[in-house]
Amino acid sequence: MLYFLEDVSLLMSLVSCLLLFISCKHFWRKGNLPPGPTPLPILGNYLQLSKGDIVTSLLKLREKYGEVFMVYLGSRPVVVVTGYKAVKEVLVDRGDDFLGRGTVPSLTFLFKDYGVASTSDMEIWRALRRFSVSTMKSFGMGKRSLEDRVEEEARCLVAKLKKTKESLVDPQQYFGKAACNVVFAIMFGNRHDYDDTELLYVIDLVHKTLFLISSRWGQLNEMFPQVMRFIPGRHQNIFVFMKELFHFVEKRVEMNKKTLDKNNPRDYVDAFLIKMETENINPTTEFHMTNLLCSTMQIFFAGVETTGTTLIYALLLFMKYPDITAKVHNEIEKVIGRNRCPKIQDRSQMPFTDAVIHEIQRFIDLIPMGLPRKTTEDITYRGYSIPKHTNVFPMLSSVLKDPVCFPYPNEFNPKNFLDENGEFKKNDAFIPLSAGKRICLGESLVRIELFIFLTTILQNFDLKPSVTPEHLDITPDVSGLGNIPKLFTMAFIPR
C-alpha cells in the first residue's frame, strides 16, 4: 500500500510539473497580445476573478488595462472587449474575423462542435443558421403566425393567473411555462397544459442549468474544466441536467419521426427530418441526427430561458417602480383598452411602453459577457496581434451601460429610449442579445413575446409585491453567463 501511495504521489508530481512547464511556455510566448494582469502557471488569473462575480471582476480590470485586454481562465487565453465602439467592431464591423464560436466548457462537453449555436465550422454554421432562421420564420411551415401563437399563450396565462385568486405565488411557475410553451410550439408543434408534469420538469431543468452555469461553481468550471470535471460539487449537476435535457429532446425527436408526414410538416423538428432525408445521398451533409438533436436543444434552451427570465425580471421592475408602471397602464388604456387583446402593431402607438420594455432588457443585462466568439484567422486588432482560434468575450454589459450611449446607464429609466418629445428613440447600443451575423436566432420572437405578454398582463392585472417596493431586491442572485434574479413572490390583482 505504501509503495502504491508513493507511486501516485510521484505521478501527481510529474503531472504538476508537466502542466507547469506547458503553462509557463505558453505564457512566455505572449508576443504582441493585448495587455492584462500577469497570469500564474495553471491558475491563470484566477486570483483576480475568484469572487464569484466574473462580470464585475472583468469590468474592474478595464479601468486599469483599457477597453481591450487579455485574461487567462486557467491556461485558456481570452481577449476581453468592452465599450460600444470596441464591441461593435468585433460583432459587426469586423464580424467575419470573430465569427467562430468561443469555448463554453459547461456546454461544449455535451455539444462538442455540433449544433447551430456551438459549431465553429463556418460552412456548417451558415447552412444550419440559414435553415433555422427560415424554418422559424415560417413557424410550423406557415400554418399559423408567430403572433397568433403568442397571443393564444398570453390568454392562457391570464386565465391561469386569475385562478390564483390574488394569493401570493412564485411567478416563475407561470411565466416560465408560458415562454416554454411558445418554444414548444415552434420546435415540437404543440403546447402543454400548465399542470403538465413534463412541462414543469423541463422548465425546472433549464432554469437550474443556467443558474448553476452562472454561479460561482459554474465559473470555476469555466476556468478549470479538465480538473473540475472530476471534483465533487454543485457544478456536477450541470452535466446531469444537460444530459437529462438532451434525453428529453431525443425522445421528442423520436416521437416526431414516428408520426412524420413529409407533405405536412408541423414544426422545426419535422422540417429538419425532411431536410435530412433529401440530403441523405450527400456523405458530407451537415443535416444529420447529431446536428438535429444539438440544434434543437440549443434553440429550445435559449428560447425558454431568455424570455422566461426577462419576463420575471420585468415583473420585479414593474413592482419596484410603480410610477412607471402606472404610465404603462395609462398608455394601455388609451391605445388598447380592455376589450381586445394587444397586437404587435399597437407598439408603434405606445412609445412609453416600448421604451420601458427596451429599458427592461437593457437594465437587466441578461447575458452580460455575451456568448464567447473565436477568431477565425490570425488577425491584427487595434494594434494587437491575436492568433487564430483565440477566445473573445464581447462584454455586452459594458455596451448596455456605456455612459456615452445612455444618459442614465446605471439606473432604470425609460428616458434612455425617449426623445425630448416623449417619442421612442432607437439606440444602436441596444444589443441585449448580441449583434451581427451571430445574433440570437430568436431575437425577433423575444421582441414579440415581451410586448404581448407584458401588455396583456398589465391590461388585466395590478401587480402586488409581498414586500414594499423599496424592499424589493433587483440585483441578480448570480451573475455569470446569465444574470438571474432572486426568487420572490407576488400577487396578481384583476383590474
N, C-alpha and C positions, 0 to 999 in steps of 0.2 A: 504494500500500500504506500509506504514511504517513497519507494522508487517511482511509483506512478505519479504521486504528487510532485516530485521533483521534475519529472518529465513534462508534466502540464505547466509547471512554473517556468521551465526553460522555454517551452513552446510559446507561452504568452509573452515572455520577454523578447523572443526573436520577432514575433509578430509586431509588438510595440515598436521595436527598433526599425523594422521594415517600414511601418506606417510613418514613423518619424522621418525617416530618410526620404520617402516619397513626398511627404508633405513639404519638407524643407526644400527639396529640389524643385517642387512646383512653385513655392513662394519666391525662390531666388530668381525665377525666370519671369519676373513681372513685366519687364520691358516698359513700353510707353502706355501703361494702363492708367485708368483714372485714379486719382488719389483716394485714400481711405485709411482707416485705422490699421495699425500693424497687426497682422494675424499671428496667432500662435500655431505651431505644428499640431495637427489633428483637431484641436479645438477651434481653429479659425478665429472668428470674432465673437465667440460665444459670450465672453465676459462683457462685451458691450451690448449684447442683445439678450441677456439672460433673465429679464424681469417679467417675462410672460406677456409683454406687450410689445411685440416686434415692430408694430406700426409706429408707435411713439418713439421707440429707440432709433429707428431709421430716420425719421423726420428730425430728430435732435442732431444726428450726425450731419445732416445737411447744413446746419448752422456753422459747422467747422470746415467741412470739405467742399461745400458748394452744391450746385444743382445736380451734378453728375459725379458719383463717387462709387467706389467698389468696396464690398464687404465679402467675407468668406463665411458661408454657412457650413461649418466643419471645414472640409477640404474643397468645397464647391464654391468657385468664384461667382459673384453676382454683381452686375452693374446696376446700380440704383439710379433711376432718373426721376427728377422731381420738378414741379412747376409746370404751368400750362405750356409755355413755349417748347421746353425740352421734351415733355411727354408727347406733344403734338408732332414733333419731329419723328419720334420713334413710331407712333401709331399711324400717322397719316403721311406726312411729308416724305419720309424715308421708310414707309411701311414695309416695302419689299425686303429691305435689309434686316428687318427684325420680325419677319413673318413666321418663323419657326415657333413651335410651342415649347416653352420652358419646362423645367422639371418640377413636378409636384409629387414628391415621393409617396405621400398618403394616397394619391390617386393612381399614379403610374405603376404601382406594384400590381394592380389588377388589370388596368387597360393596356399596359406596355405601350406600344406605338400604334394602337388601333383606335378607331372611332373619330368622328368629325372634330371633336374638341381636343383630342390628345395627340393625334398623329403629327409627326414632324416632316413627313414626306409631302412636299408641296403639291405634287401632281395628284396624289391620293386625296389630300385635303381639299384641293379645288373641286375635284369630282364629287366628293361627299358633301361638301358645303353647297355646291350648285344644286345637287339633287335635294338636299334637306330644305333649303330655302324655298325652292319651287314647290315641294310637296306640302310644306307647312302653310304656304300662301294659299294653296288650293284647298287646304283644310278638309281632309276627307275626300279629296278629288272633286271638289266643287259642289258637294251635296248641300252643305249649309254654310252660311257665312260665319266667320270667326266672331263677329259681334253678336250674332244670334246666340251662339253658344254661351258667351259671357253673360249676356242678358238673362238667359234661362237660369244660369247658375246663381246670378245675383238674386233672382226671385226666390230660388230655393233657399238661399242663405237667409233672406229676410224672414221667410216662413219659419225656418228653424229657430232663429233668434227670438221671434215672438213667443215661441213655446217656452222660453226660459223664464217668462213671467217676471221680468225685472230683477231677477236674482243675480247675485254675483257669480260670474263664470270666468273661466280661462279662455280668452278669445282665440288662442292658438288652436283649440279644439274645433273651432268653427271655420276660421278663415284659412287655416291650413288645408282643411277639407275642400273648401271652395276652389282654392288655387290648384289643388291636386286634381280635382275633377275636370277642370278645363284642359289640363295637360293630358289626363287620361283620354279625353275625347279625341284629342289630336293624335296621340301616339297609338291608342288601342281601340278607339272607336266607340267607347261607351263611358258613362259616368256611374258612380256608385252612390247608394243611399248613405246619408251621413252617419248612420249607425252600423254600416258595414264593417265587420272586423278587419277585413283585408285592407280597406282604405285606412283605417286607424293605424294598423301595423306599418304600412308603407310610409305614411306621414311621419310617424314616430322615428322610424329608421333614418329617413332623410334628414330630419332636424337634428337628431342626436349625432349623426355622422359629421355634419358641418360644424356643429358645436365643438365636437372633440378635435377636429382638424384645426379649428381656430383657437383652441385652448392652449395653455402652457405645455401640456403633454404633446399636443399636435405640433407645436412649434419646435419642440425638442426633436420630434420625429423628422421634421423637415431638415433639421441641421445634421442629424446623425442617423440617417435611415438604416445603414448597414448594421449599426450597433443596437439601435432601439428596437429593431425587429425581433431581437432575442431577449429583451429586457422586460420583465413584468411591469404592468402599469395600465392606466386607463386608456392609453393610446392603442393598446392591443384590440380594443373594441372597434376601432376604426376598421381594421381588417375584417373583423367578424361581421360588422354591419354592412360593409361594402359587398362582401360575398353573399349575404342574405338578399340584398337588393338585386344583385346580379342574378341570383336564382329565381327571384320573382319575375324579372324581365325574361329570362329563359322560358319560364312557364307560360307567360303571356304570349310570347312569340310562337311557342308550340301550339297554343290554342288557336292563334290566327292561321297557322299552317293547315290545321285540320279542317278549318271552315272557309278557306280562301276561295273566292270567286274572282278569277282573273279579269272578268268583264265588269266586276262591280266592287272595286277596292273601297275599303271603309276608312282607312287611316294610314298613318305613316308606315307602320309595320307591313301592312298589305302592299303598299307601293314599293317598299324595299324588296319584299319577297318576289314580286313580279319582275322587278329590275334584275334580281339575281338570276331568275330563270331565263331572261332574254340575253344575259351575259354569260351563261354557263359554258359556252364554247370558247370563251376567252380565258386562257390559263392565267393571265396576269391581272384579271379584273379585280378592282377594289370592292366590288359588290359581292361579298361573301358573308357567311353567317357570323364570323367574328366581328366584322365591322358593323353588321346589323345590330348585334347584341350591345356592343360598346357604344355605338352612336345613339341607340335608343335609350340606354341608361343615362348617358351624359346629358342628352336633351331633357329627359324626364326629370333627372335630379336637379338640374339648373332651373327648369321651369317651375317646379314645385317650390323650391326654397327661395328663389329670387322674389317671386310675387308674394308668397306667404309671409316672409319676414318683413317685407316692405309694408304690407297691409297692417301687420301687428304694430310696427313702429309708428305708422300713421295714426292709429287709434290712440296710442300713447301721447303723441304730439298734439292731437286734437283736444285731448283732455287737459294737457299741460297748458295750452294756450286757448282758453275758452273765448276770448275776444276775437281771435282769428276764426275760430270755428263758427261763431255767430255770423260773421260776414259771409262765410261759405253758405251757411243755412239761408241767409237772405238772398244770395245770388241763385241758389237752387229754387227757392220760392218764386223768384221773379222770372226765371227763364223756363223752368221745367214744371213747377207746381207740384201737386201731389197726386194727380190723376193719371199720369202716364210714366212709363219707365224712362230713365235717362238714355240718351242716344249719344254716340260719339260725336255727331255733328253739333251737339249742344256746346261742346267745348269752346268753339270759336266765339260764342256769345258770353262766355263766362271767364273773363280774363283773370279775376282774382282767384277763382278756384283752380284754374290752370296753373297760375303762379304758385299757389300753395302746394299742389301736387309735385311740381318741379322742385320746390324748396324742400319738401319731404325727402325726395330722392337725393338731393344734394347734401342735406344736413346729416342724414343717417349714414351716408358714405358706405354703402352696403359691402362693396368689395374694395377695401382701402388700398391694397397693394396692386390691384388688377391681377388678372391671371398672367403668370410669367411668360415672356417671349424668349426667343433664342435667335441669335444672329445666324443668317443663312450663308454668309461668306465672311472672310477676313475683311473688316471694314475700318475706315477712319471716321471717327465721330467726335466732333468738337475738339479736334486736335489729338485725340487719343486713338491708339491702335487697339482694336478689340478683335480677338481671334474668332474664327468661325465656331459656332455651337456654344457661345458664351450665353449664360442665362442673364436675362434683363428683367428688372422689376419696374414697370411703368407705374409710379405711385399715383393712382387716381385720387387718393385723399389730398395730395398736395395740389391737385388741379381744382377739385371741388371746393377747396378752402383757400384758394390763391387770392390774396387781397388785391392783386392787380386786376382780377377779373370780377370779383364780387365785393360790393361795398360793405356787406356785413358777413364776412367769411366765417366767423366763429359763433354766430348766433342764428337761431331760427327766425327768419324774417322774409316774408314773401316779397318784400321790396327788392330783393336780389333779382327778381324776374318781372318787375313792373317799371314802366317809364313814368315820367313826371305827370302824365295824364291818366295814370291808373290802368293803362293798357298793357297786355302781356308783351314782354320783351325777351326775345331769344338771346341765348348766350352760348357762344361756341365752346366755352369751357365746361358746359354741362355734358359730362361724359360718364354718368354713373355706371354704365355697363360697357365701358371701353369705347373705342372708335376705330375707324379704318376698316380694312378688309376682314379682320378677325373679331369685329364687334359681335356681341352676344346674338345668337341666332334668333332668339325670341324677343328682341328689343321692341319690335312693333306690337307684339302680343302683350307685353308688360304695360305699354302705354294704354292700350285699350282696357285691360283689366283694372288698372289703378283708377282710371277715370270712372268707369261704370260701377265698379264695386264701391268705391268711396262715396260717390254722389248718391248711389242707391241707398247706402246705409244712412247717410246724413239726411236724406229725404224722408226716411222712415223712423229714425230714432234720434233721441238725445243720448249722449254718452255720459255715463256717471262713473267716476273712478271710485275705488274703495277707500282712498285717502284724499285729502285736499290736494288741489293741483300743485301747490308749492312743495308738497312732499313726494310728488312723483319723480322717480329717478329715470332720466332719459339717457344716461350714459350706458354704453354697451356692457353686457355681462362678460363677454370675451371679445377680443379684437385681434384678428389674425387674418386668415384667408377671408373671413367674413366678420362683419360687426353684428353681433347677436344681442337683442335687447334682453333685459332682465324679465323674469316672469312677473306677471301682475294679473289682478282680477278686476272686473268691471261689470256694470250692468247696462243693458240696452233698454231705454225707456221709450215706448212707442209715442210718436208725435200725434 
